[in-house]
Amino acid sequence: MQLEVFEHLLRINTAFDQVARSLTALRKHRQFHPGELKRFLQASKEHRASLNSYLAAGIESAETDQAGRRFRRRLAQERRDEQGSREALSRHSSGVE
């Protein structure tokens, strides 16, 4: 997974934090109805959770795929190493070098 994806996730969450702080701060201004600001705050929290869930699922899928590829490569390498060790041992025990 590219670092860029995690950096974007961080920026998105930082932006949602800023939205929440700003909506809360706007409550002190009389021209804004507190109930409406609360509704927008709750909507932003819902959207944040939905977006994080969606992005986390994509990250999990990509990470699982990458882990599977790495596991298969490691297993193949271990098999090659083991085969090479057996061949070397066989040559050594038969007196062939």
Beta strands, then each sheet from edge to edge (+ up, - down):
end
